Amino acid sequence: MIRVDVQHGLELGEFHYTVDCSEQAEKDLRADLNFGEHSQSQRRLRITKEHGDEQYHSTFSHELIEAINEVYCLRKLNHDHITNLAHGLAQALKSLGIQFTYGE
């Protein structure tokens, strides 16, 4: 399995997105009952690590598609479309031996 460490963020269009898995991010996400969130204004993905590698990979895929929707699709995809695309992307990458991680 190729484990792709995303702790240094990623480039998407002309923007650099940070990936936040800090204790504060974990606390905020837990309070909102979320695994992750995307912030267009802060160019940031916040993702919890507390549910293990599989959930992290799926949640990162979802939040990545949220960011792609903002940058490239002008918010044309609704949340159901994003969720379905994220599940498909996560599964396809996993079948190719690729898994997103944070801080390997």
ABEGO torsion letter per residue (X at the ends): XBBBBAAAEBBBEABBBBBBABAAAAAAAAAAGBABBBBAAAGBBBBBAAAEAAAAAAAAAAAAAAAAAAAAAGGABBAAAAAAAAAAAAAAAAAAGBBBBBGX
